[in-house]
């Protein structure tokens, strides 16, 4: 399973493909994206990617949940 994250900025688009196991769940609403990740490696890759794109990620380590806002930049997440 591959987790594809794309961030659209004004002058460029940034995409990362992360290979992960079956323990990833993605849910999207109008305002944010919630990713449930149990793997520490995958979670750290996602957090470092969003630091690079300068988007704040709310992390809940107990529930293994990451919450990403959609508002400042367009963010797309897809499980392939």
matplotlib code that plots the C-alpha trace (Angstrom):
import matplotlib.pyplot as plt

x = [0.0, 1.3, 0.3, 0.6, 0.6, 0.5, 0.8, 0.0, 1.8, 1.7, 4.9, 5.3, 3.7, 5.4, 4.5, 5.8, 5.0, 5.4, 5.2, 3.4, 1.6, -2.1, -2.1, -2.9, -6.3, -7.2, -10.3, -11.0, -13.4, -13.9, -11.3, -8.7, -7.3, -6.8, -4.3, -4.1, -0.6, 0.7, 4.2, 6.7, 8.8, 5.9, 4.7, 8.1, 8.3, 4.9, 5.9, 9.2, 7.5, 5.0, 7.9, 9.5, 6.3, 5.8, 2.4, 1.6, 0.6, -1.3, 0.0, -1.7, 0.9, -1.5, -4.0, -1.3, -3.2, -2.0, -4.4, -3.4, -5.3, -6.4, -6.7, -3.3, -2.3, -4.1, -3.3, -4.3, -3.9, -4.6, -4.1, -3.1]
y = [0.0, 3.5, 6.7, 9.6, 13.2, 16.2, 19.8, 22.6, 25.8, 29.0, 28.3, 24.5, 21.2, 18.8, 15.1, 12.2, 8.5, 6.5, 2.7, 1.5, -1.6, -2.1, -0.2, 3.2, 4.9, 8.2, 10.2, 13.6, 16.4, 19.9, 21.5, 18.8, 15.4, 12.7, 10.0, 7.1, 5.6, 2.9, 2.8, 5.2, 5.4, 6.3, 8.9, 10.5, 10.7, 12.4, 14.9, 15.7, 16.1, 18.7, 20.5, 20.8, 22.3, 24.5, 23.1, 22.5, 19.0, 18.2, 14.9, 12.7, 10.0, 7.9, 7.4, 7.4, 10.2, 13.1, 16.0, 18.1, 21.3, 21.9, 25.7, 27.5, 25.3, 22.7, 19.3, 16.0, 12.5, 9.3, 5.6, 3.7]
z = [0.0, -0.8, 0.8, -1.6, -0.2, -2.5, -1.4, -3.9, -3.4, -5.5, -7.5, -7.1, -6.2, -3.8, -3.8, -1.6, -1.9, 1.3, 1.2, 4.2, 5.4, 6.0, 9.3, 7.8, 7.7, 6.1, 6.7, 5.1, 6.0, 4.6, 6.9, 7.7, 7.0, 9.7, 9.2, 11.7, 11.5, 13.8, 12.3, 13.9, 10.7, 8.5, 11.1, 11.2, 7.4, 7.3, 10.0, 8.3, 4.9, 6.4, 8.2, 4.7, 3.2, 6.3, 7.3, 11.0, 12.0, 15.2, 16.6, 19.1, 19.9, 22.2, 19.3, 16.6, 14.9, 12.7, 11.8, 8.9, 8.0, 4.4, 4.6, 4.2, 1.2, -0.8, 0.6, -1.0, 0.6, -1.3, -0.4, -3.5]

ax = plt.figure().add_subplot(projection="3d")
ax.plot(x, y, z, "-o")
ax.set_aspect("equal")
plt.show()
